[in-house]
């Protein structure tokens, strides 16, 4: 089998319409159709017009197509939020991942000097937390390469969840022996969220980014 790869067009002309994949009804086939394109004259302050060359399929797209989330957004929705694009005007390359973790740190209800645990540590989340919000970061992930990266980017402590004999106690110990002010969890494992609730200090904030299987968390109120 021969696969031919075509280089994307460098034509930055703004078309009037674009082809999109639309979820019109959950559990039904995606429909491909044409939608109007916002023109440069219609842009609002803070917006950037980009030309999408390719768009990946995120697992959240599959959840929407299958309709298997406990709480579903209302259709119609356009799929594909992991685009590779060329900006028509210079702009910071912050798309899905960058915006998601920035908002997560912003909504963690923390102040400079507070301790935040980032589980499933990405390089953007750590940099935002340390450099943008002045937070102390405890990174929780696994592997030597992750440890090296997290510490290099400014994390105060790295805890490997695979080698830790007691993750909850290790996090509390690193968080001044009290617990973290906030936890940002990007994992898809429900256990990660249940653990996070136990290593937060009283009044701490849990920011849920991932999608735990089953969509249910157990909370011990005592």
C-alpha atoms as an extended CHARMM CRD file, in Angstrom:
* protein
*
       222  EXT
         1         1  UNK       CA              0.0000000000        0.0000000000        0.0000000000  PROA      1               0.0000000000
         2         2  UNK       CA              1.3000000000        3.4370000000       -0.9050000000  PROA      2               0.0000000000
         3         3  UNK       CA              0.3490000000        6.4950000000        1.1330000000  PROA      3               0.0000000000
         4         4  UNK       CA              0.8190000000        9.9080000000       -0.4250000000  PROA      4               0.0000000000
         5         5  UNK       CA              1.0900000000       12.8760000000        1.9230000000  PROA      5               0.0000000000
         6         6  UNK       CA              0.1530000000       16.2580000000        0.5310000000  PROA      6               0.0000000000
         7         7  UNK       CA              1.6830000000       19.4110000000        1.9140000000  PROA      7               0.0000000000
         8         8  UNK       CA             -1.0150000000       21.7610000000        3.2080000000  PROA      8               0.0000000000
         9         9  UNK       CA             -1.7800000000       24.8330000000        1.1780000000  PROA      9               0.0000000000
        10        10  UNK       CA             -0.0300000000       28.0300000000        2.2270000000  PROA      10              0.0000000000
        11        11  UNK       CA             -2.8140000000       30.1420000000        0.7270000000  PROA      11              0.0000000000
        12        12  UNK       CA             -4.0680000000       32.3320000000        3.5620000000  PROA      12              0.0000000000
        13        13  UNK       CA             -7.1010000000       33.6570000000        1.7250000000  PROA      13              0.0000000000
        14        14  UNK       CA            -10.1100000000       33.6560000000        4.0340000000  PROA      14              0.0000000000
        15        15  UNK       CA            -12.9080000000       31.5440000000        2.5000000000  PROA      15              0.0000000000
        16        16  UNK       CA            -16.5880000000       32.3010000000        3.0100000000  PROA      16              0.0000000000
        17        17  UNK       CA            -17.3730000000       28.7600000000        4.2030000000  PROA      17              0.0000000000
        18        18  UNK       CA            -15.5390000000       25.7400000000        5.5960000000  PROA      18              0.0000000000
        19        19  UNK       CA            -16.2570000000       22.0260000000        5.8410000000  PROA      19              0.0000000000
        20        20  UNK       CA            -17.0860000000       20.8520000000        9.3630000000  PROA      20              0.0000000000
        21        21  UNK       CA            -18.0630000000       17.6300000000       11.1440000000  PROA      21              0.0000000000
        22        22  UNK       CA            -21.3020000000       18.2430000000       13.0450000000  PROA      22              0.0000000000
        23        23  UNK       CA            -22.7770000000       16.2030000000       15.8920000000  PROA      23              0.0000000000
        24        24  UNK       CA            -26.4960000000       16.6990000000       15.3550000000  PROA      24              0.0000000000
        25        25  UNK       CA            -27.7890000000       13.7740000000       17.4210000000  PROA      25              0.0000000000
        26        26  UNK       CA            -25.8970000000       11.6710000000       19.9590000000  PROA      26              0.0000000000
        27        27  UNK       CA            -25.1200000000        8.1320000000       18.8610000000  PROA      27              0.0000000000
        28        28  UNK       CA            -25.8070000000        8.9660000000       15.2140000000  PROA      28              0.0000000000
        29        29  UNK       CA            -23.2850000000        9.3420000000       12.3610000000  PROA      29              0.0000000000
        30        30  UNK       CA            -21.4370000000       12.6420000000       12.1470000000  PROA      30              0.0000000000
        31        31  UNK       CA            -22.6380000000       14.8410000000        9.3000000000  PROA      31              0.0000000000
        32        32  UNK       CA            -20.1760000000       16.7720000000        7.1530000000  PROA      32              0.0000000000
        33        33  UNK       CA            -21.4610000000       20.1020000000        5.9550000000  PROA      33              0.0000000000
        34        34  UNK       CA            -20.4460000000       23.6740000000        5.1670000000  PROA      34              0.0000000000
        35        35  UNK       CA            -20.4830000000       26.4390000000        7.7810000000  PROA      35              0.0000000000
        36        36  UNK       CA            -19.8090000000       30.1960000000        7.4130000000  PROA      36              0.0000000000
        37        37  UNK       CA            -16.3200000000       31.4230000000        8.2980000000  PROA      37              0.0000000000
        38        38  UNK       CA            -15.9110000000       34.4730000000       10.5120000000  PROA      38              0.0000000000
        39        39  UNK       CA            -14.2860000000       37.2070000000        8.4450000000  PROA      39              0.0000000000
        40        40  UNK       CA            -11.4770000000       39.4670000000        9.6190000000  PROA      40              0.0000000000
        41        41  UNK       CA            -13.8140000000       42.4470000000        9.8090000000  PROA      41              0.0000000000
        42        42  UNK       CA            -15.9770000000       40.5200000000       12.3080000000  PROA      42              0.0000000000
        43        43  UNK       CA            -13.1890000000       39.7110000000       14.7800000000  PROA      43              0.0000000000
        44        44  UNK       CA            -13.6000000000       40.9770000000       18.3360000000  PROA      44              0.0000000000
        45        45  UNK       CA            -10.7910000000       42.1960000000       20.6190000000  PROA      45              0.0000000000
        46        46  UNK       CA             -8.6440000000       39.2720000000       21.7670000000  PROA      46              0.0000000000
        47        47  UNK       CA             -9.6880000000       36.9960000000       18.8910000000  PROA      47              0.0000000000
        48        48  UNK       CA             -7.3530000000       35.6020000000       16.2500000000  PROA      48              0.0000000000
        49        49  UNK       CA             -8.3330000000       34.1450000000       12.9010000000  PROA      49              0.0000000000
        50        50  UNK       CA             -6.3770000000       31.0150000000       11.9640000000  PROA      50              0.0000000000
        51        51  UNK       CA             -6.4610000000       28.6460000000        9.0210000000  PROA      51              0.0000000000
        52        52  UNK       CA             -6.8840000000       25.0400000000       10.1790000000  PROA      52              0.0000000000
        53        53  UNK       CA             -4.6470000000       22.7070000000        8.1860000000  PROA      53              0.0000000000
        54        54  UNK       CA             -5.4490000000       19.5030000000       10.0440000000  PROA      54              0.0000000000
        55        55  UNK       CA             -7.5210000000       18.5690000000       13.0810000000  PROA      55              0.0000000000
        56        56  UNK       CA             -6.9350000000       15.5620000000       15.2810000000  PROA      56              0.0000000000
        57        57  UNK       CA             -9.6750000000       13.4660000000       16.8380000000  PROA      57              0.0000000000
        58        58  UNK       CA             -9.7000000000       13.8030000000       20.6250000000  PROA      58              0.0000000000
        59        59  UNK       CA            -11.2850000000       11.1150000000       22.7810000000  PROA      59              0.0000000000
        60        60  UNK       CA            -13.8390000000       13.7170000000       23.8480000000  PROA      60              0.0000000000
        61        61  UNK       CA            -14.9640000000       13.7940000000       20.1950000000  PROA      61              0.0000000000
        62        62  UNK       CA            -15.6430000000       10.0650000000       20.4010000000  PROA      62              0.0000000000
        63        63  UNK       CA            -17.5830000000       10.4850000000       23.6390000000  PROA      63              0.0000000000
        64        64  UNK       CA            -19.7610000000       13.1200000000       21.9870000000  PROA      64              0.0000000000
        65        65  UNK       CA            -20.3020000000       11.0230000000       18.8730000000  PROA      65              0.0000000000
        66        66  UNK       CA            -21.3210000000        8.0000000000       20.9470000000  PROA      66              0.0000000000
        67        67  UNK       CA            -23.3480000000       10.0100000000       23.4350000000  PROA      67              0.0000000000
        68        68  UNK       CA            -21.9220000000        8.0820000000       26.3950000000  PROA      68              0.0000000000
        69        69  UNK       CA            -21.2360000000       10.9160000000       28.8450000000  PROA      69              0.0000000000
        70        70  UNK       CA            -23.4940000000       11.0150000000       31.9200000000  PROA      70              0.0000000000
        71        71  UNK       CA            -24.2370000000       14.6840000000       31.1710000000  PROA      71              0.0000000000
        72        72  UNK       CA            -24.1890000000       15.6110000000       27.5030000000  PROA      72              0.0000000000
        73        73  UNK       CA            -23.8740000000       19.1010000000       25.9960000000  PROA      73              0.0000000000
        74        74  UNK       CA            -26.6940000000       20.1280000000       23.7100000000  PROA      74              0.0000000000
        75        75  UNK       CA            -26.2360000000       19.5130000000       19.9750000000  PROA      75              0.0000000000
        76        76  UNK       CA            -25.5310000000       20.5890000000       17.3570000000  PROA      76              0.0000000000
        77        77  UNK       CA            -21.7930000000       20.8050000000       18.0140000000  PROA      77              0.0000000000
        78        78  UNK       CA            -18.8130000000       20.9630000000       15.6810000000  PROA      78              0.0000000000
        79        79  UNK       CA            -16.1470000000       18.3530000000       16.4270000000  PROA      79              0.0000000000
        80        80  UNK       CA            -12.3900000000       18.6920000000       16.2790000000  PROA      80              0.0000000000
        81        81  UNK       CA            -10.7400000000       21.0300000000       18.7870000000  PROA      81              0.0000000000
        82        82  UNK       CA             -7.1300000000       19.8380000000       18.3690000000  PROA      82              0.0000000000
        83        83  UNK       CA             -6.2850000000       21.7980000000       15.2710000000  PROA      83              0.0000000000
        84        84  UNK       CA             -2.9440000000       22.4850000000       13.6190000000  PROA      84              0.0000000000
        85        85  UNK       CA             -3.2880000000       25.9340000000       12.1330000000  PROA      85              0.0000000000
        86        86  UNK       CA             -1.5350000000       28.8650000000       10.5220000000  PROA      86              0.0000000000
        87        87  UNK       CA             -2.4490000000       32.2510000000       12.0660000000  PROA      87              0.0000000000
        88        88  UNK       CA             -3.4220000000       35.0200000000        9.6990000000  PROA      88              0.0000000000
        89        89  UNK       CA             -1.9720000000       37.3940000000       12.2780000000  PROA      89              0.0000000000
        90        90  UNK       CA              0.7790000000       36.7340000000       14.8160000000  PROA      90              0.0000000000
        91        91  UNK       CA             -0.5330000000       35.1490000000       17.9860000000  PROA      91              0.0000000000
        92        92  UNK       CA              0.6590000000       32.9040000000       20.8090000000  PROA      92              0.0000000000
        93        93  UNK       CA              0.2120000000       29.2060000000       19.8600000000  PROA      93              0.0000000000
        94        94  UNK       CA             -2.1060000000       28.4130000000       22.7660000000  PROA      94              0.0000000000
        95        95  UNK       CA             -4.9500000000       26.1860000000       21.6410000000  PROA      95              0.0000000000
        96        96  UNK       CA             -6.7710000000       23.3870000000       23.4500000000  PROA      96              0.0000000000
        97        97  UNK       CA             -4.1050000000       22.2830000000       25.9290000000  PROA      97              0.0000000000
        98        98  UNK       CA             -2.8420000000       25.7630000000       26.7480000000  PROA      98              0.0000000000
        99        99  UNK       CA             -6.2540000000       27.3100000000       27.2760000000  PROA      99              0.0000000000
       100       100  UNK       CA             -7.5150000000       24.3390000000       29.2890000000  PROA      100             0.0000000000
       101       101  UNK       CA             -4.7150000000       24.3040000000       31.8480000000  PROA      101             0.0000000000
       102       102  UNK       CA             -4.5580000000       28.1050000000       32.0610000000  PROA      102             0.0000000000
       103       103  UNK       CA             -8.2190000000       28.2350000000       33.0150000000  PROA      103             0.0000000000
       104       104  UNK       CA             -7.6780000000       25.3670000000       35.4490000000  PROA      104             0.0000000000
       105       105  UNK       CA             -4.9390000000       27.2350000000       37.3040000000  PROA      105             0.0000000000
       106       106  UNK       CA             -6.9760000000       30.4430000000       37.1900000000  PROA      106             0.0000000000
       107       107  UNK       CA             -9.9990000000       28.7290000000       38.7440000000  PROA      107             0.0000000000
       108       108  UNK       CA             -8.0300000000       26.9530000000       41.4640000000  PROA      108             0.0000000000
       109       109  UNK       CA             -8.8620000000       29.7630000000       43.9130000000  PROA      109             0.0000000000
       110       110  UNK       CA             -5.2240000000       30.1570000000       44.9480000000  PROA      110             0.0000000000
       111       111  UNK       CA             -2.9920000000       33.0860000000       45.8700000000  PROA      111             0.0000000000
       112       112  UNK       CA              0.7360000000       33.6380000000       45.2460000000  PROA      112             0.0000000000
       113       113  UNK       CA              2.7070000000       31.3750000000       47.5440000000  PROA      113             0.0000000000
       114       114  UNK       CA             -0.0470000000       28.7680000000       47.8000000000  PROA      114             0.0000000000
       115       115  UNK       CA              0.6770000000       25.1210000000       47.0440000000  PROA      115             0.0000000000
       116       116  UNK       CA             -0.9830000000       23.4380000000       44.0750000000  PROA      116             0.0000000000
       117       117  UNK       CA             -0.7170000000       19.7770000000       43.1140000000  PROA      117             0.0000000000
       118       118  UNK       CA             -0.7100000000       19.1240000000       39.3810000000  PROA      118             0.0000000000
       119       119  UNK       CA             -1.4590000000       15.4670000000       38.6740000000  PROA      119             0.0000000000
       120       120  UNK       CA             -0.7150000000       14.4110000000       35.1230000000  PROA      120             0.0000000000
       121       121  UNK       CA              1.8210000000       17.2080000000       34.9950000000  PROA      121             0.0000000000
       122       122  UNK       CA              2.1060000000       19.0360000000       31.7000000000  PROA      122             0.0000000000
       123       123  UNK       CA              4.7740000000       21.5910000000       30.9470000000  PROA      123             0.0000000000
       124       124  UNK       CA              2.2790000000       24.4170000000       30.3440000000  PROA      124             0.0000000000
       125       125  UNK       CA              0.3890000000       23.9230000000       33.6080000000  PROA      125             0.0000000000
       126       126  UNK       CA              3.5840000000       24.0910000000       35.6530000000  PROA      126             0.0000000000
       127       127  UNK       CA              4.8420000000       27.1910000000       33.8530000000  PROA      127             0.0000000000
       128       128  UNK       CA              1.5250000000       28.9980000000       34.2510000000  PROA      128             0.0000000000
       129       129  UNK       CA              1.3270000000       28.1060000000       37.9350000000  PROA      129             0.0000000000
       130       130  UNK       CA              4.9200000000       29.0610000000       38.7660000000  PROA      130             0.0000000000
       131       131  UNK       CA              5.6060000000       32.0000000000       36.4720000000  PROA      131             0.0000000000
       132       132  UNK       CA              2.1240000000       33.4010000000       35.9450000000  PROA      132             0.0000000000
       133       133  UNK       CA              0.4750000000       32.8700000000       39.3370000000  PROA      133             0.0000000000
       134       134  UNK       CA              3.4330000000       32.5920000000       41.7170000000  PROA      134             0.0000000000
       135       135  UNK       CA              2.3490000000       29.2000000000       43.0640000000  PROA      135             0.0000000000
       136       136  UNK       CA              4.4090000000       26.4300000000       44.6220000000  PROA      136             0.0000000000
       137       137  UNK       CA              3.9280000000       23.3070000000       42.5170000000  PROA      137             0.0000000000
       138       138  UNK       CA              3.9460000000       19.6730000000       43.5730000000  PROA      138             0.0000000000
       139       139  UNK       CA              4.0220000000       17.6650000000       40.3510000000  PROA      139             0.0000000000
       140       140  UNK       CA              2.6140000000       14.1350000000       40.4270000000  PROA      140             0.0000000000
       141       141  UNK       CA              3.4350000000       11.8930000000       37.4850000000  PROA      141             0.0000000000
       142       142  UNK       CA              5.7290000000        8.9810000000       36.7320000000  PROA      142             0.0000000000
       143       143  UNK       CA              9.1220000000        8.4130000000       35.1290000000  PROA      143             0.0000000000
       144       144  UNK       CA             12.5830000000        9.9840000000       35.3110000000  PROA      144             0.0000000000
       145       145  UNK       CA             12.0840000000       12.0710000000       32.1770000000  PROA      145             0.0000000000
       146       146  UNK       CA              8.9060000000       13.5930000000       33.6180000000  PROA      146             0.0000000000
       147       147  UNK       CA             10.6740000000       14.2870000000       36.9050000000  PROA      147             0.0000000000
       148       148  UNK       CA             13.5310000000       16.0470000000       35.1550000000  PROA      148             0.0000000000
       149       149  UNK       CA             11.1610000000       18.1600000000       33.0420000000  PROA      149             0.0000000000
       150       150  UNK       CA              8.8610000000       19.1420000000       35.9220000000  PROA      150             0.0000000000
       151       151  UNK       CA             11.7060000000       20.2050000000       38.1990000000  PROA      151             0.0000000000
       152       152  UNK       CA             13.4040000000       22.0840000000       35.3740000000  PROA      152             0.0000000000
       153       153  UNK       CA             10.2200000000       24.0670000000       34.7430000000  PROA      153             0.0000000000
       154       154  UNK       CA              9.9230000000       25.1370000000       38.3510000000  PROA      154             0.0000000000
       155       155  UNK       CA              8.0560000000       22.4380000000       40.2640000000  PROA      155             0.0000000000
       156       156  UNK       CA              9.1370000000       22.4500000000       43.9110000000  PROA      156             0.0000000000
       157       157  UNK       CA              8.6210000000       18.7130000000       44.3610000000  PROA      157             0.0000000000
       158       158  UNK       CA              8.0530000000       15.7150000000       42.0980000000  PROA      158             0.0000000000
       159       159  UNK       CA              6.2480000000       12.6260000000       43.3760000000  PROA      159             0.0000000000
       160       160  UNK       CA              6.1730000000        9.4600000000       41.2780000000  PROA      160             0.0000000000
       161       161  UNK       CA              2.7670000000        7.8730000000       41.8440000000  PROA      161             0.0000000000
       162       162  UNK       CA              4.0270000000        4.4660000000       40.7270000000  PROA      162             0.0000000000
       163       163  UNK       CA              6.8850000000        4.2830000000       43.2200000000  PROA      163             0.0000000000
       164       164  UNK       CA              5.2070000000        6.1200000000       46.1050000000  PROA      164             0.0000000000
       165       165  UNK       CA              4.0830000000        3.7400000000       48.8530000000  PROA      165             0.0000000000
       166       166  UNK       CA              1.5490000000        6.2830000000       50.1520000000  PROA      166             0.0000000000
       167       167  UNK       CA              0.7920000000        9.0510000000       47.6820000000  PROA      167             0.0000000000
       168       168  UNK       CA             -1.6020000000       10.9170000000       49.9760000000  PROA      168             0.0000000000
       169       169  UNK       CA              0.8940000000       11.1330000000       52.8440000000  PROA      169             0.0000000000
       170       170  UNK       CA              3.7680000000       12.0020000000       50.4900000000  PROA      170             0.0000000000
       171       171  UNK       CA              1.7970000000       14.9190000000       49.0570000000  PROA      171             0.0000000000
       172       172  UNK       CA              0.7580000000       16.1620000000       52.4980000000  PROA      172             0.0000000000
       173       173  UNK       CA              4.3550000000       15.9540000000       53.6950000000  PROA      173             0.0000000000
       174       174  UNK       CA              5.5300000000       18.0050000000       50.7010000000  PROA      174             0.0000000000
       175       175  UNK       CA              2.7000000000       20.4970000000       51.2840000000  PROA      175             0.0000000000
       176       176  UNK       CA              4.0250000000       21.7350000000       54.6310000000  PROA      176             0.0000000000
       177       177  UNK       CA              2.5470000000       18.7010000000       56.3800000000  PROA      177             0.0000000000
       178       178  UNK       CA             -0.9680000000       20.1200000000       56.0510000000  PROA      178             0.0000000000
       179       179  UNK       CA             -2.0470000000       19.4770000000       52.4880000000  PROA      179             0.0000000000
       180       180  UNK       CA             -2.2870000000       21.4410000000       49.2670000000  PROA      180             0.0000000000
       181       181  UNK       CA             -4.3660000000       24.5710000000       48.7650000000  PROA      181             0.0000000000
       182       182  UNK       CA             -5.5240000000       23.1740000000       45.4220000000  PROA      182             0.0000000000
       183       183  UNK       CA             -5.1990000000       20.1690000000       43.1420000000  PROA      183             0.0000000000
       184       184  UNK       CA             -5.5300000000       20.1300000000       39.3740000000  PROA      184             0.0000000000
       185       185  UNK       CA             -6.1670000000       16.5880000000       38.1550000000  PROA      185             0.0000000000
       186       186  UNK       CA             -6.0250000000       15.7630000000       34.4490000000  PROA      186             0.0000000000
       187       187  UNK       CA             -6.1930000000       11.9850000000       34.8220000000  PROA      187             0.0000000000
       188       188  UNK       CA             -9.0370000000        9.8340000000       33.5610000000  PROA      188             0.0000000000
       189       189  UNK       CA             -8.8520000000        7.6240000000       36.6590000000  PROA      189             0.0000000000
       190       190  UNK       CA            -11.4960000000        8.0940000000       39.3590000000  PROA      190             0.0000000000
       191       191  UNK       CA             -8.9360000000        6.9800000000       41.9670000000  PROA      191             0.0000000000
       192       192  UNK       CA             -6.8180000000       10.0460000000       41.2130000000  PROA      192             0.0000000000
       193       193  UNK       CA             -9.7000000000       12.3450000000       42.1620000000  PROA      193             0.0000000000
       194       194  UNK       CA            -10.5620000000       10.4170000000       45.2990000000  PROA      194             0.0000000000
       195       195  UNK       CA             -6.9170000000       10.6530000000       46.3740000000  PROA      195             0.0000000000
       196       196  UNK       CA             -6.8180000000       14.3750000000       45.6090000000  PROA      196             0.0000000000
       197       197  UNK       CA             -9.7000000000       15.0240000000       47.9750000000  PROA      197             0.0000000000
       198       198  UNK       CA             -7.6560000000       13.4090000000       50.7420000000  PROA      198             0.0000000000
       199       199  UNK       CA             -4.4330000000       15.3840000000       50.2660000000  PROA      199             0.0000000000
       200       200  UNK       CA             -6.1090000000       18.7980000000       50.1160000000  PROA      200             0.0000000000
       201       201  UNK       CA             -5.9950000000       20.9380000000       53.2350000000  PROA      201             0.0000000000
       202       202  UNK       CA             -9.3250000000       22.0780000000       54.7550000000  PROA      202             0.0000000000
       203       203  UNK       CA            -10.9730000000       24.5470000000       52.3890000000  PROA      203             0.0000000000
       204       204  UNK       CA             -8.8180000000       23.4060000000       49.4720000000  PROA      204             0.0000000000
       205       205  UNK       CA             -9.9970000000       23.4000000000       45.8610000000  PROA      205             0.0000000000
       206       206  UNK       CA            -10.1580000000       20.4690000000       43.4530000000  PROA      206             0.0000000000
       207       207  UNK       CA            -10.1490000000       21.3410000000       39.7500000000  PROA      207             0.0000000000
       208       208  UNK       CA            -11.4520000000       18.4640000000       37.6270000000  PROA      208             0.0000000000
       209       209  UNK       CA             -9.9550000000       18.4610000000       34.1270000000  PROA      209             0.0000000000
       210       210  UNK       CA             -9.9840000000       14.8040000000       33.0820000000  PROA      210             0.0000000000
       211       211  UNK       CA            -13.0040000000       12.5730000000       32.5790000000  PROA      211             0.0000000000
       212       212  UNK       CA            -13.1360000000        9.7920000000       35.1860000000  PROA      212             0.0000000000
       213       213  UNK       CA            -14.6130000000        6.5630000000       33.8680000000  PROA      213             0.0000000000
       214       214  UNK       CA            -18.1660000000        6.2630000000       35.1150000000  PROA      214             0.0000000000
       215       215  UNK       CA            -18.2960000000        9.9090000000       36.1190000000  PROA      215             0.0000000000
       216       216  UNK       CA            -18.7070000000        9.2240000000       39.8660000000  PROA      216             0.0000000000
       217       217  UNK       CA            -16.4840000000       10.1710000000       42.7940000000  PROA      217             0.0000000000
       218       218  UNK       CA            -16.6840000000        8.9270000000       46.3720000000  PROA      218             0.0000000000
       219       219  UNK       CA            -16.3420000000       11.5910000000       49.0630000000  PROA      219             0.0000000000
       220       220  UNK       CA            -15.7470000000       10.8010000000       52.7380000000  PROA      220             0.0000000000
       221       221  UNK       CA            -17.2500000000       13.8170000000       54.5210000000  PROA      221             0.0000000000
       222       222  UNK       CA            -15.5980000000       12.8090000000       57.7890000000  PROA      222             0.0000000000
